[in-house]
C-alpha cells in the first residue's frame, strides 16, 4: 500500500514542530477483479494508529474524524519544550528564574492559542 501516512513519523521528526495539524482524506476509489468499488483500501480509524509510540509520547493529541466521509484529522501539541530553542542572542541561564517562568508561560499560552485556534485571556 502506498500511503502518505507511512511518512508521518519521519516528517514530524524532521520538521521538529511544536504544533502539528494533520488532515487525511481518502478520495476516489479502486475496483477489485470483480468490478466492486472500494472507497478505502486500508484500515484506519485514527491517524495516530500510524505514529510510533515514541512520537505519541512527545505530543498531546486530539482526533476529530468524520468516518462516513473518510476524513481524518489529528491535532498535536508538544508536551514539553526546552526554552533554549526559543531564545535568540540570549541563553536561558542568563535570565532570572522569574524571567524564565514568564517567558515559558507566554510560550505555552501562545502554543495553546494556536493549537485551539482561539485567543486565551490572561488569568
HELIX and SHEET records of a PDB file:
HELIX    1   1 UNK A    4  UNK A    7  5                                   4    
HELIX    2   2 UNK A    8  UNK A   15  1                                   8    
HELIX    3   3 UNK A   47  UNK A   50  5                                   4    
HELIX    4   4 UNK A   53  UNK A   58  1                                   6    
HELIX    5   5 UNK A   67  UNK A   69  5                                   3    
HELIX    6   6 UNK A   83  UNK A   86  5                                   4    
HELIX    7   7 UNK A   92  UNK A   94  5                                   3    
HELIX    8   8 UNK A   97  UNK A  116  1                                  20    
SHEET    1   A 3 UNK A  19  UNK A  25  0                                        
SHEET    2   A 3 UNK A  71  UNK A  78 -1                                        
SHEET    3   A 3 UNK A  59  UNK A  63 -1                                        
SHEET    1   B 2 UNK A  30  UNK A  31  0                                        
SHEET    2   B 2 UNK A  37  UNK A  38 -1                                        
END                                                                             
